[in-house]
Amino acid sequence: MATLASLPAELMYEHLRAGEWPGAVELYEHELAREEKQDPAVRLLYAIALIRVGRASSGVNALTDEMLALPNARADLRRYAIPHLIDTKMFDRAAVILGKILAVDPDSVEDLRLSGSLLGRQRRYDEALESVRRLLELRPDDVVGHTSYLQILIQSGNLAEAGDHARSLGELATKSPKLTNMAMLALVRSGQGDAATDLAAKIGDDQVSDDAVAGAIVRTLFESGKISDAVERGERLLDQGFDDPVLRSSLGQAYMQSKINDRYEKAAEHLERGIRAKPNDGLMNYALGEALLRLRHYSDAVGPLAKAVELQPKVAQARALYARALKQSGRYVEAAREFRALLKLQPASPRWHRYAAGALAQAGRRQEAADLFESFVEQRSANLPDSFEQGLNRLWEEVELVDIPKGRLDWAWSLRNSDQAVDRTEWERAAKWGNLADHYLLDWLECRGDQVEEPMMRLADLGEAERVLGSIDQSRGMILASAHVGPMYAGPLALELLGLRARWLASTPSVARTSYARSLISTSDQDDMQVAKAFMASVREGYAVVIAIDGAINLGAPRIRFEGQEITYSSFAARSAHRLGVPSVFCAPRWEGDRIGFVIERLPDPLEDEDADSHADRWRDAYLDSLRRFLGGAPENLRLSGGIWRHIR
């Protein structure tokens, strides 16, 4: 501090230097004469002392242009007042002081830099950007300034500007780990993934300077969709000794999206390591819980998912996985509680009612489960039209509201038969209509059981299906292998007209009070073993049992490669056919113009002395052939949700 002109000022300064803030206040208020108190240097030190004793508003308001013009004013405020205000999170007060300083000296680079940071913390983004832009005018190569500028642009939602600014940095972007990190983030968030990965590639492994940059590189590759590159680079950087929660998180998530056989084991390993360093990271806890669920480590998944819900109570997907983990761990009452909470978070989603009712039933609270599901049926029934035809015709008006992941549409488009000369836009509209139509069929079956004959009028001539079924000995029961395709909920109607004694595996809880529910084997209120036993018993009793081979609520359900994608597939039906010695067929309803037909195709019976594995392989290939032919047909028969579509985004 510069030498002060007056003895009172020197005495005040001695108190400040010793940290005796109350003493400075006492000296000013009770020992100095009135004329001594008028000294601008004394008043400045008094204002600082007021700030330090907890009278920040009074101290900040006391600062005048005359005091701030003193040669020592800025240095004393930066040393004694502003750091204290920042440490005590009084960012607004600190910003006011900086504003006063900048009014006196608008070109103070350090004050512009700090002002931008403080204003950004208060979400006063326009003012913050003004400060940082002025800083960059004065210092175009100021690395900290560019870092702050990008951060504020991202925080304020100006992603396009952030991305453009990051691109404009050129080689400057690699001059600082923090700037590199922020530039890559800005490019990814602004949708410029290629530019982000180019920047990551410019930083060779030998140029990575610290853990944060290593983490930023892997995060950039992962968020830009370069999954294999993220895995390879992440493992290489770890081998070089770099480690960081962001690196572990991004690497773990990249493994989960990869096609590597042990991807979930690898993901869990990295996410666990990341959580040790950053235990309150909601995303990592969520991702670890999902990985453990897919590994069928249900009890282990409960802990991280409970933490994810605690940290992000309004994130529905985290709570949904937590509820599933509780359910799979046999903690049904707790699972029902979480599914009920999901009803409040996402009241329009139909699946939580099913899961909540199923969990309540498993917990032995069947009356409560039945009442819950009945209220769900009543809500939906109130929204249905008076006639089935009226609602079906209206679906075309709702097509534009259907949200189907682009990856599903692209994949389905690639599977269509080559003789389909159709406009892509119209094809997608028809596909979305088919999705709506099937869910509408379910609503009608569950909510309008007294009018079930109305959709039956849409059924086409089922003569071909009758011919195929008539050639099969059904006396010992039969397995009907289906998939999440076509108007699948028309299946029960068609089988009833065909005169089959049939049962269905479905997620509708067994407590449902509908005639349709009586023919179901519920998967929502029984565990896997109970479902398997009910399936086998029904076949032995001579029923034709329908099972969607591609359907599983369990996240750990096995997958196989099919037409360049991974789909859920269970060999349970094939092995049951071999074990029980019963016939099996591929079956699926489909739209044939404005009527609903039914595809029935024989699947292989076991050969004499053929082992279960060999038969299961032949059966799988035949099933997939039938499924592939079905998917090549009319777009309204794709359905595009559940089953084979679940993992395609």
C-alpha positions as CSV (number, residue, x, y, z in Angstrom):
1,M,0.0,0.0,0.0
2,A,1.2,3.5,-0.8
3,T,2.2,5.7,2.2
4,L,-0.9,7.3,3.6
5,A,-0.9,11.0,4.2
6,S,-2.6,11.1,7.6
7,L,-2.0,9.5,10.9
8,P,-5.6,8.3,11.2
9,A,-5.3,6.6,7.9
10,E,-2.1,4.9,9.0
11,L,-3.8,3.7,12.2
12,M,-6.7,2.3,10.3
13,Y,-4.3,0.5,7.9
14,E,-2.5,-1.1,10.9
15,H,-5.8,-2.7,12.0
16,L,-6.5,-4.0,8.4
17,R,-3.0,-5.4,8.0
18,A,-3.4,-7.3,11.3
19,G,-6.9,-8.5,10.3
20,E,-8.4,-6.6,13.3
21,W,-11.6,-5.5,11.4
22,P,-13.7,-4.7,14.5
23,G,-10.8,-2.6,15.8
24,A,-10.8,-0.6,12.6
25,V,-14.5,0.0,12.8
26,E,-14.3,0.9,16.5
27,L,-11.4,3.4,15.7
28,Y,-13.4,5.1,13.0
29,E,-16.7,5.3,14.7
30,H,-15.6,6.2,18.3
31,E,-12.1,7.6,18.3
32,L,-11.6,9.8,15.2
33,A,-12.7,13.4,15.1
34,R,-15.3,14.5,12.6
35,E,-12.8,16.2,10.3
36,E,-10.5,13.1,10.4
37,K,-13.4,10.9,9.3
38,Q,-13.8,13.1,6.1
39,D,-10.4,11.9,4.8
40,P,-11.1,9.8,1.6
41,A,-8.3,7.4,2.6
42,V,-9.8,6.9,6.0
43,R,-13.3,6.4,4.6
44,L,-12.0,3.8,2.1
45,L,-10.4,1.7,4.9
46,Y,-13.6,2.1,7.0
47,A,-15.7,0.8,4.1
48,I,-13.3,-2.2,3.8
49,A,-13.6,-2.9,7.5
50,L,-17.4,-2.8,7.3
51,I,-17.3,-5.4,4.6
52,R,-15.1,-7.6,6.7
53,V,-17.2,-7.4,9.9
54,G,-20.4,-8.5,8.0
55,R,-21.8,-5.1,7.1
56,A,-21.1,-5.7,3.4
57,S,-24.0,-3.6,2.1
58,S,-23.0,-0.6,4.1
59,G,-19.4,-1.0,3.1
60,V,-20.1,-1.3,-0.6
61,N,-22.5,1.6,-0.6
62,A,-20.0,3.8,1.2
63,L,-17.5,3.6,-1.7
64,T,-17.5,6.8,-3.7
65,D,-15.7,8.0,-6.9
66,E,-13.4,10.2,-4.8
67,M,-12.3,7.2,-2.7
68,L,-11.9,4.9,-5.8
69,A,-9.7,7.6,-7.4
70,L,-7.1,7.1,-4.7
71,P,-3.9,5.5,-5.9
72,N,-4.2,2.7,-3.4
73,A,-7.9,2.1,-3.7
74,R,-8.0,-0.7,-6.3
75,A,-5.1,-2.6,-4.7
76,D,-6.7,-2.5,-1.2
77,L,-10.1,-3.5,-2.5
78,R,-8.6,-6.4,-4.5
79,R,-6.6,-7.5,-1.5
80,Y,-9.0,-7.1,1.4
81,A,-12.6,-6.9,0.2
82,I,-13.2,-8.7,-3.1
83,P,-11.6,-12.0,-2.2
84,H,-13.6,-12.1,1.1
85,L,-16.9,-11.4,-0.7
86,I,-16.1,-14.2,-3.2
87,D,-15.2,-16.6,-0.5
88,T,-18.5,-15.9,1.3
89,K,-20.3,-16.2,-2.0
90,M,-21.5,-12.6,-2.0
91,F,-20.8,-12.4,-5.7
92,D,-23.2,-9.6,-6.3
93,R,-21.4,-7.3,-3.8
94,A,-18.0,-8.2,-5.4
95,A,-19.4,-7.4,-8.8
96,V,-20.7,-4.0,-7.7
97,I,-17.2,-3.1,-6.4
98,L,-15.6,-4.2,-9.7
99,G,-18.2,-2.2,-11.6
100,K,-17.2,0.9,-9.5
101,I,-13.5,0.2,-10.2
102,L,-14.1,-0.2,-13.9
103,A,-16.1,3.0,-14.0
104,V,-12.9,4.7,-13.0
105,D,-10.6,2.6,-15.1
106,P,-12.6,0.8,-17.9
107,D,-9.5,-0.8,-19.5
108,S,-8.3,-2.7,-16.4
109,V,-7.8,-6.2,-17.9
110,E,-7.7,-8.1,-14.6
111,D,-10.9,-6.4,-13.4
112,L,-12.7,-7.1,-16.7
113,R,-11.7,-10.8,-16.4
114,L,-12.9,-11.1,-12.8
115,S,-16.1,-9.1,-13.5
116,G,-17.1,-11.4,-16.4
117,S,-16.6,-14.5,-14.2
118,L,-18.6,-13.1,-11.3
119,L,-21.5,-11.8,-13.5
120,G,-21.6,-15.2,-15.2
121,R,-21.9,-16.9,-11.8
122,Q,-25.0,-14.8,-11.1
123,R,-26.4,-15.6,-14.6
124,R,-26.2,-12.0,-15.6
125,Y,-25.0,-13.2,-18.9
126,D,-25.4,-10.1,-21.1
127,E,-23.3,-8.0,-18.6
128,A,-20.8,-10.8,-18.3
129,L,-20.4,-11.1,-22.0
130,E,-20.0,-7.3,-22.3
131,S,-17.1,-7.4,-19.8
132,V,-15.4,-10.3,-21.5
133,R,-15.8,-8.8,-25.0
134,R,-14.1,-5.6,-23.8
135,L,-11.3,-7.7,-22.3
136,L,-10.8,-9.5,-25.6
137,E,-10.7,-6.2,-27.5
138,L,-7.8,-5.2,-25.3
139,R,-6.1,-8.6,-25.2
140,P,-7.1,-10.7,-28.3
141,D,-4.9,-13.6,-27.2
142,D,-6.0,-13.7,-23.6
143,V,-6.5,-17.4,-23.0
144,V,-8.4,-17.0,-19.8
145,G,-10.7,-14.5,-21.4
146,H,-11.5,-16.8,-24.3
147,T,-12.2,-19.6,-21.9
148,S,-14.5,-17.5,-19.9
149,Y,-16.2,-16.2,-23.0
150,L,-17.0,-19.7,-24.2
151,Q,-18.2,-20.8,-20.8
152,I,-20.6,-17.9,-20.5
153,L,-21.9,-18.5,-24.0
154,I,-22.6,-22.1,-23.3
155,Q,-24.2,-21.3,-19.9
156,S,-26.4,-18.7,-21.5
157,G,-27.6,-21.1,-24.3
158,N,-25.8,-19.2,-27.1
159,L,-24.5,-22.5,-28.5
160,A,-24.2,-21.5,-32.1
161,E,-22.1,-18.4,-31.2
162,A,-20.0,-20.6,-28.8
163,G,-19.3,-23.1,-31.5
164,D,-18.4,-20.4,-34.0
165,H,-16.1,-18.7,-31.6
166,A,-14.4,-22.0,-30.8
167,R,-13.7,-22.6,-34.5
168,S,-12.3,-19.1,-34.8
169,L,-9.6,-19.7,-32.2
170,G,-7.4,-21.8,-34.4
171,E,-4.1,-22.8,-32.8
172,L,-4.9,-20.7,-29.7
173,A,-7.4,-23.3,-28.7
174,T,-4.6,-25.7,-27.7
175,K,-2.6,-23.2,-25.7
176,S,-4.4,-23.9,-22.4
177,P,-6.0,-27.1,-21.0
178,K,-9.0,-25.2,-19.8
179,L,-9.5,-23.4,-23.1
180,T,-9.0,-26.7,-25.0
181,N,-11.7,-28.3,-22.8
182,M,-14.1,-25.5,-23.3
183,A,-13.5,-25.2,-27.0
184,M,-14.3,-28.9,-27.6
185,L,-17.4,-28.7,-25.4
186,A,-18.6,-25.6,-27.3
187,L,-18.1,-27.4,-30.7
188,V,-20.0,-30.6,-29.5
189,R,-22.8,-28.6,-27.9
190,S,-23.3,-26.5,-31.0
191,G,-23.6,-29.6,-33.2
192,Q,-20.1,-29.3,-34.8
193,G,-19.0,-32.7,-33.8
194,D,-16.5,-33.1,-36.7
195,A,-14.7,-29.9,-35.8
196,A,-14.6,-31.1,-32.1
197,T,-13.1,-34.4,-33.1
198,D,-10.6,-32.6,-35.4
199,L,-9.5,-30.5,-32.4
200,A,-9.2,-33.6,-30.2
201,A,-7.1,-35.3,-32.9
202,K,-4.8,-32.3,-33.1
203,I,-3.8,-33.0,-29.5
204,G,-1.4,-36.0,-29.7
205,D,-1.0,-38.3,-26.8
206,D,2.4,-36.7,-26.1
207,Q,0.8,-33.3,-26.1
208,V,-1.8,-34.0,-23.4
209,S,-0.8,-31.8,-20.5
210,D,-3.1,-32.9,-17.7
211,D,-6.0,-35.1,-16.6
212,A,-8.6,-32.5,-17.5
213,V,-7.5,-32.4,-21.1
214,A,-7.5,-36.2,-21.3
215,G,-11.0,-36.2,-20.0
216,A,-12.1,-33.5,-22.4
217,I,-10.7,-35.5,-25.4
218,V,-12.6,-38.7,-24.5
219,R,-15.8,-36.8,-23.7
220,T,-15.6,-35.0,-27.1
221,L,-15.1,-38.3,-29.0
222,F,-18.0,-39.9,-27.1
223,E,-20.4,-37.0,-27.4
224,S,-19.6,-36.7,-31.1
225,G,-20.6,-40.3,-31.6
226,K,-17.1,-41.6,-32.2
227,I,-17.7,-44.5,-29.9
228,S,-14.8,-46.8,-31.0
229,D,-12.4,-43.8,-31.0
230,A,-13.5,-42.8,-27.5
231,V,-12.9,-46.3,-26.2
232,E,-9.5,-46.6,-27.9
233,R,-8.2,-43.2,-26.9
234,G,-9.6,-43.4,-23.4
235,E,-7.8,-46.7,-22.7
236,R,-4.6,-45.3,-24.2
237,L,-4.7,-42.2,-22.0
238,L,-5.3,-44.3,-18.9
239,D,-2.3,-46.4,-19.8
240,Q,-0.2,-43.2,-20.0
241,G,-1.2,-42.4,-16.4
242,F,-3.9,-39.9,-16.9
243,D,-7.1,-40.2,-14.9
244,D,-10.1,-38.0,-14.4
245,P,-13.8,-38.5,-13.5
246,V,-14.8,-37.0,-16.9
247,L,-12.6,-39.5,-18.6
248,R,-13.9,-42.4,-16.7
249,S,-17.5,-41.3,-17.2
250,S,-17.2,-40.8,-20.9
251,L,-15.2,-44.0,-21.4
252,G,-17.8,-46.0,-19.4
253,Q,-20.7,-44.6,-21.4
254,A,-18.8,-45.2,-24.6
255,Y,-18.3,-48.9,-23.7
256,M,-22.0,-49.2,-23.0
257,Q,-22.8,-48.0,-26.6
258,S,-20.1,-50.1,-28.2
259,K,-20.5,-53.5,-29.7
260,I,-17.7,-55.0,-27.6
261,N,-18.8,-58.3,-26.0
262,D,-17.8,-57.4,-22.4
263,R,-18.9,-53.8,-22.8
264,Y,-21.0,-53.7,-19.6
265,E,-18.3,-55.2,-17.5
266,K,-15.8,-52.7,-18.8
267,A,-18.3,-49.8,-18.4
268,A,-19.0,-50.8,-14.8
269,E,-15.3,-50.9,-14.0
270,H,-14.6,-47.4,-15.3
271,L,-17.7,-45.9,-13.8
272,E,-17.0,-47.3,-10.4
273,R,-13.5,-45.8,-10.5
274,G,-15.0,-42.5,-11.6
275,I,-17.5,-42.4,-8.8
276,R,-14.8,-43.0,-6.2
277,A,-13.3,-39.7,-7.3
278,K,-16.6,-37.9,-7.8
279,P,-19.3,-39.7,-5.7
280,N,-22.0,-37.1,-6.2
281,D,-22.0,-37.3,-10.0
282,G,-25.6,-38.1,-10.9
283,L,-24.8,-39.2,-14.5
284,M,-22.1,-41.6,-13.5
285,N,-24.3,-43.2,-10.8
286,Y,-27.1,-43.5,-13.3
287,A,-24.9,-45.1,-15.9
288,L,-23.3,-47.5,-13.4
289,G,-26.8,-48.6,-12.3
290,E,-27.8,-49.2,-15.9
291,A,-24.6,-51.2,-16.6
292,L,-25.2,-53.4,-13.5
293,L,-28.8,-53.9,-14.5
294,R,-27.7,-55.1,-17.9
295,L,-25.3,-57.5,-16.2
296,R,-28.2,-58.7,-14.1
297,H,-26.5,-57.6,-10.9
298,Y,-29.8,-56.2,-9.6
299,S,-29.0,-55.8,-6.0
300,D,-25.7,-54.1,-6.8
301,A,-27.6,-51.6,-9.1
302,V,-29.9,-50.4,-6.3
303,G,-27.2,-48.3,-4.6
304,P,-25.9,-46.1,-7.5
305,L,-29.5,-45.7,-8.8
306,A,-30.8,-44.6,-5.4
307,K,-27.9,-42.0,-5.4
308,A,-28.8,-40.9,-9.0
309,V,-32.4,-40.4,-7.9
310,E,-31.3,-38.5,-4.8
311,L,-29.2,-36.2,-6.9
312,Q,-31.7,-35.8,-9.8
313,P,-35.2,-36.4,-8.3
314,K,-37.0,-35.1,-11.3
315,V,-35.2,-37.2,-13.9
316,A,-37.7,-39.8,-14.8
317,Q,-35.3,-42.3,-16.5
318,A,-33.1,-42.5,-13.4
319,R,-36.2,-43.2,-11.2
320,A,-37.5,-45.8,-13.7
321,L,-34.2,-47.8,-13.6
322,Y,-34.2,-47.5,-9.8
323,A,-37.7,-48.9,-9.7
324,R,-36.7,-51.8,-12.0
325,A,-33.7,-52.6,-9.9
326,L,-35.8,-52.7,-6.7
327,K,-38.4,-54.9,-8.5
328,Q,-35.7,-57.3,-9.9
329,S,-34.2,-57.5,-6.4
330,G,-37.6,-58.6,-4.9
331,R,-38.2,-55.3,-3.1
332,Y,-41.7,-54.9,-4.5
333,V,-43.2,-52.4,-2.1
334,E,-40.4,-50.0,-2.7
335,A,-40.5,-50.6,-6.4
336,A,-44.3,-49.8,-6.4
337,R,-43.5,-46.6,-4.6
338,E,-41.0,-45.5,-7.2
339,F,-43.3,-46.5,-10.1
340,R,-46.1,-44.4,-8.5
341,A,-43.7,-41.5,-8.3
342,L,-43.1,-41.9,-12.0
343,L,-46.9,-41.5,-12.5
344,K,-46.5,-37.9,-11.2
345,L,-43.4,-37.2,-13.2
346,Q,-44.8,-38.5,-16.5
347,P,-48.6,-38.8,-16.1
348,A,-49.0,-39.3,-19.8
349,S,-46.8,-42.4,-20.0
350,P,-48.9,-45.6,-19.9
351,R,-46.2,-48.1,-18.9
352,W,-45.7,-46.8,-15.3
353,H,-49.3,-47.8,-14.4
354,R,-48.6,-51.3,-15.6
355,Y,-45.4,-51.6,-13.7
356,A,-46.7,-50.0,-10.5
357,A,-49.7,-52.3,-10.5
358,G,-47.5,-55.3,-11.2
359,A,-45.1,-54.4,-8.4
360,L,-48.0,-54.0,-6.0
361,A,-49.4,-57.4,-7.0
362,Q,-46.1,-59.0,-6.4
363,A,-45.9,-57.4,-3.0
364,G,-49.3,-59.1,-2.2
365,R,-51.3,-55.8,-2.4
366,R,-53.5,-57.2,-5.1
367,Q,-56.6,-55.1,-4.3
368,E,-54.6,-51.9,-4.4
369,A,-53.0,-53.1,-7.7
370,A,-56.4,-53.8,-9.2
371,D,-57.8,-50.4,-8.2
372,L,-54.8,-48.6,-9.6
373,F,-55.0,-50.4,-12.9
374,E,-58.7,-49.9,-13.0
375,S,-58.3,-46.2,-12.6
376,F,-55.8,-46.3,-15.5
377,V,-58.4,-48.1,-17.7
378,E,-61.1,-45.6,-16.8
379,Q,-58.8,-42.6,-17.6
380,R,-58.1,-44.0,-21.1
381,S,-61.7,-45.1,-21.7
382,A,-62.9,-41.5,-21.1
383,N,-60.7,-40.4,-24.0
384,L,-61.8,-43.0,-26.5
385,P,-64.5,-42.3,-29.2
386,D,-67.9,-43.9,-29.2
387,S,-67.0,-46.3,-32.0
388,F,-63.8,-48.1,-33.0
389,E,-64.0,-47.0,-36.6
390,Q,-64.3,-43.4,-35.6
391,G,-61.1,-43.5,-33.6
392,L,-59.1,-45.5,-36.2
393,N,-59.9,-43.0,-38.9
394,R,-58.9,-40.1,-36.7
395,L,-55.4,-41.5,-36.2
396,W,-54.2,-39.9,-39.5
397,E,-54.7,-36.5,-37.9
398,E,-52.2,-37.5,-35.1
399,V,-49.4,-38.9,-37.2
400,E,-47.3,-35.7,-37.1
401,L,-47.2,-35.9,-33.3
402,V,-45.6,-39.4,-33.2
403,D,-41.9,-39.2,-32.2
404,I,-39.9,-42.1,-33.6
405,P,-36.1,-42.1,-33.3
406,K,-34.5,-41.4,-36.7
407,G,-32.3,-44.4,-36.4
408,R,-35.3,-46.7,-36.3
409,L,-36.8,-45.1,-39.4
410,D,-33.5,-45.2,-41.3
411,W,-33.1,-48.9,-40.4
412,A,-36.6,-49.8,-41.3
413,W,-36.4,-47.9,-44.6
414,S,-33.3,-50.0,-45.5
415,L,-35.2,-53.2,-44.9
416,R,-38.1,-52.5,-47.3
417,N,-38.7,-54.7,-50.3
418,S,-37.0,-53.4,-53.4
419,D,-40.3,-53.4,-55.3
420,Q,-41.7,-50.7,-53.0
421,A,-41.7,-47.5,-55.1
422,V,-42.8,-45.1,-52.4
423,D,-42.0,-41.6,-51.3
424,R,-40.0,-41.6,-48.1
425,T,-42.3,-39.0,-46.4
426,E,-45.5,-40.9,-47.2
427,W,-43.8,-44.1,-46.1
428,E,-42.9,-42.6,-42.8
429,R,-46.4,-41.3,-42.3
430,A,-47.8,-44.8,-42.9
431,A,-45.3,-46.3,-40.5
432,K,-46.2,-43.8,-37.8
433,W,-49.9,-44.5,-38.4
434,G,-49.2,-48.2,-37.8
435,N,-47.6,-47.4,-34.5
436,L,-50.7,-45.4,-33.4
437,A,-53.1,-48.1,-34.7
438,D,-51.6,-50.8,-32.6
439,H,-51.6,-48.8,-29.4
440,Y,-55.2,-47.8,-30.2
441,L,-56.1,-51.5,-30.5
442,L,-54.7,-52.1,-27.0
443,D,-56.7,-49.2,-25.6
444,W,-59.8,-50.6,-27.1
445,L,-59.2,-54.2,-25.9
446,E,-58.5,-53.1,-22.3
447,C,-61.0,-50.3,-22.0
448,R,-64.0,-51.3,-24.2
449,G,-64.3,-55.0,-23.6
450,D,-68.1,-54.8,-24.2
451,Q,-67.4,-53.5,-27.7
452,V,-64.6,-55.9,-28.7
453,E,-66.6,-57.1,-31.7
454,E,-66.0,-53.8,-33.4
455,P,-62.3,-54.2,-34.2
456,M,-63.1,-57.8,-35.1
457,M,-65.0,-56.5,-38.1
458,R,-61.6,-55.3,-39.5
459,L,-60.2,-58.9,-39.7
460,A,-59.6,-60.2,-43.2
461,D,-60.2,-63.7,-44.5
462,L,-58.1,-66.0,-42.3
463,G,-58.4,-69.0,-44.6
464,E,-54.6,-69.3,-45.2
465,A,-53.9,-69.1,-41.5
466,E,-56.5,-71.8,-40.9
467,R,-55.0,-74.0,-43.6
468,V,-51.5,-73.8,-42.0
469,L,-52.8,-74.4,-38.5
470,G,-55.1,-77.2,-39.7
471,S,-52.0,-79.1,-40.9
472,I,-50.5,-79.1,-37.4
473,D,-51.2,-81.5,-34.6
474,Q,-52.2,-79.2,-31.8
475,S,-53.3,-81.8,-29.3
476,R,-50.2,-81.4,-27.1
477,G,-50.2,-77.6,-27.3
478,M,-48.3,-75.2,-29.6
479,I,-45.9,-72.3,-29.4
480,L,-46.7,-69.2,-31.5
481,A,-43.6,-67.1,-31.8
482,S,-44.3,-63.4,-32.5
483,A,-42.5,-60.1,-32.4
484,H,-43.3,-56.4,-31.8
485,V,-44.5,-55.9,-35.4
486,G,-47.8,-55.2,-37.1
487,P,-51.0,-54.6,-35.3
488,M,-49.9,-57.1,-32.6
489,Y,-52.8,-56.5,-30.3
490,A,-55.2,-57.8,-33.0
491,G,-53.6,-61.2,-32.4
492,P,-56.0,-62.2,-29.6
493,L,-59.0,-61.3,-31.8
494,A,-57.7,-63.3,-34.7
495,L,-56.9,-66.4,-32.6
496,E,-60.3,-66.3,-31.1
497,L,-61.9,-66.3,-34.6
498,L,-59.6,-69.2,-35.5
499,G,-60.9,-71.1,-32.6
500,L,-57.6,-71.6,-30.8
501,R,-57.3,-72.1,-27.1
502,A,-54.6,-69.5,-26.7
503,R,-52.7,-67.7,-24.0
504,W,-50.4,-64.7,-24.3
505,L,-47.3,-63.5,-22.5
506,A,-48.0,-59.8,-21.9
507,S,-47.1,-56.9,-19.6
508,T,-50.7,-56.3,-18.5
509,P,-50.9,-57.2,-14.8
510,S,-53.0,-60.2,-13.9
511,V,-55.2,-58.1,-11.6
512,A,-56.7,-56.3,-14.7
513,R,-60.5,-56.7,-14.7
514,T,-61.0,-57.3,-18.4
515,S,-62.0,-60.4,-20.3
516,Y,-58.8,-59.9,-22.4
517,A,-56.7,-60.2,-19.3
518,R,-58.0,-63.7,-18.5
519,S,-56.0,-65.2,-21.4
520,L,-52.7,-63.6,-20.3
521,I,-49.6,-64.8,-18.6
522,S,-48.5,-61.6,-17.0
523,T,-44.8,-60.7,-17.1
524,S,-45.3,-57.6,-14.9
525,D,-46.3,-59.3,-11.7
526,Q,-44.3,-62.5,-11.9
527,D,-40.6,-63.1,-11.9
528,D,-38.8,-64.8,-14.8
529,M,-39.1,-68.3,-13.2
530,Q,-42.8,-67.9,-12.6
531,V,-43.4,-66.8,-16.1
532,A,-41.5,-69.7,-17.5
533,K,-43.4,-72.2,-15.3
534,A,-46.7,-70.7,-16.4
535,F,-45.7,-70.9,-20.0
536,M,-44.7,-74.5,-19.9
537,A,-47.8,-75.5,-17.9
538,S,-50.1,-73.8,-20.4
539,V,-48.4,-75.6,-23.4
540,R,-48.7,-78.9,-21.5
541,E,-52.4,-78.2,-21.0
542,G,-52.9,-78.0,-24.8
543,Y,-52.9,-74.2,-25.2
544,A,-51.4,-72.3,-28.1
545,V,-49.1,-69.9,-26.2
546,V,-48.0,-66.7,-27.9
547,I,-44.7,-65.2,-27.0
548,A,-43.0,-62.2,-28.5
549,I,-39.4,-63.5,-28.9
550,D,-38.0,-60.0,-29.0
551,G,-39.7,-58.7,-25.9
552,A,-38.3,-58.4,-22.4
553,I,-38.7,-55.9,-19.6
554,N,-35.4,-57.1,-18.2
555,L,-32.6,-54.8,-19.3
556,G,-30.2,-57.8,-19.1
557,A,-32.1,-59.7,-21.8
558,P,-29.8,-61.3,-24.3
559,R,-29.2,-59.7,-27.7
560,I,-28.2,-61.0,-31.1
561,R,-27.0,-59.4,-34.4
562,F,-29.7,-59.0,-37.0
563,E,-29.5,-57.0,-40.2
564,G,-26.7,-54.8,-38.9
565,Q,-28.3,-54.1,-35.6
566,E,-28.6,-55.6,-32.1
567,I,-32.0,-56.9,-31.2
568,T,-33.4,-58.6,-28.1
569,Y,-33.8,-62.3,-28.6
570,S,-34.5,-65.2,-26.3
571,S,-34.0,-68.9,-27.2
572,F,-36.5,-69.9,-24.6
573,A,-39.3,-70.7,-27.1
574,A,-37.0,-72.7,-29.3
575,R,-35.7,-74.7,-26.4
576,S,-39.2,-75.2,-25.0
577,A,-40.4,-76.6,-28.4
578,H,-37.5,-79.0,-28.3
579,R,-38.0,-80.0,-24.7
580,L,-41.8,-80.4,-24.9
581,G,-41.8,-81.8,-28.4
582,V,-44.6,-79.5,-29.6
583,P,-45.0,-77.7,-32.9
584,S,-44.1,-74.0,-33.2
585,V,-44.9,-71.3,-35.8
586,F,-44.1,-67.7,-36.6
587,C,-47.2,-65.6,-36.2
588,A,-48.0,-61.9,-36.6
589,P,-51.0,-59.9,-37.5
590,R,-50.6,-57.5,-40.4
591,W,-52.5,-54.8,-42.3
592,E,-53.6,-56.0,-45.7
593,G,-55.1,-52.8,-47.1
594,D,-57.7,-51.7,-44.6
595,R,-58.1,-55.2,-43.2
596,I,-56.1,-57.2,-40.7
597,G,-54.7,-60.5,-41.9
598,F,-52.6,-63.0,-40.0
599,V,-49.2,-64.5,-41.0
600,I,-48.6,-68.1,-39.9
601,E,-45.4,-69.9,-41.0
602,R,-44.1,-73.2,-39.7
603,L,-40.9,-73.2,-37.7
604,P,-38.6,-76.2,-37.6
605,D,-39.5,-79.2,-35.5
606,P,-36.6,-81.1,-33.9
607,L,-35.0,-83.7,-36.1
608,E,-34.6,-87.2,-34.7
609,D,-31.9,-87.3,-32.1
610,E,-31.1,-83.6,-32.7
611,D,-29.7,-81.9,-29.6
612,A,-31.3,-78.7,-28.2
613,D,-28.5,-76.4,-29.3
614,S,-28.6,-77.5,-32.9
615,H,-32.4,-77.2,-33.0
616,A,-32.3,-73.8,-31.4
617,D,-29.9,-72.5,-34.0
618,R,-32.0,-73.8,-36.9
619,W,-35.2,-72.4,-35.2
620,R,-33.6,-69.0,-34.7
621,D,-32.5,-68.8,-38.3
622,A,-36.0,-69.7,-39.6
623,Y,-37.7,-67.2,-37.2
624,L,-35.3,-64.4,-38.3
625,D,-36.0,-65.2,-41.9
626,S,-39.8,-64.9,-41.3
627,L,-39.2,-61.7,-39.4
628,R,-37.0,-60.3,-42.1
629,R,-39.7,-60.9,-44.8
630,F,-42.3,-59.4,-42.6
631,L,-40.2,-56.2,-42.0
632,G,-39.8,-55.8,-45.8
633,G,-43.5,-55.3,-46.3
634,A,-45.9,-52.4,-45.9
635,P,-44.7,-49.7,-43.5
636,E,-47.9,-49.7,-41.4
637,N,-46.8,-53.1,-40.2
638,L,-43.5,-52.0,-38.7
639,R,-44.9,-50.8,-35.4
640,L,-41.5,-49.2,-34.6
641,S,-41.6,-49.5,-30.8
642,G,-40.7,-52.2,-28.2
643,G,-39.0,-55.5,-28.9
644,I,-36.6,-55.4,-31.8
645,W,-36.8,-51.6,-31.9
646,R,-35.8,-51.0,-28.3
647,H,-32.0,-50.6,-28.8
648,I,-32.2,-48.8,-32.2
649,R,-31.9,-45.0,-31.8
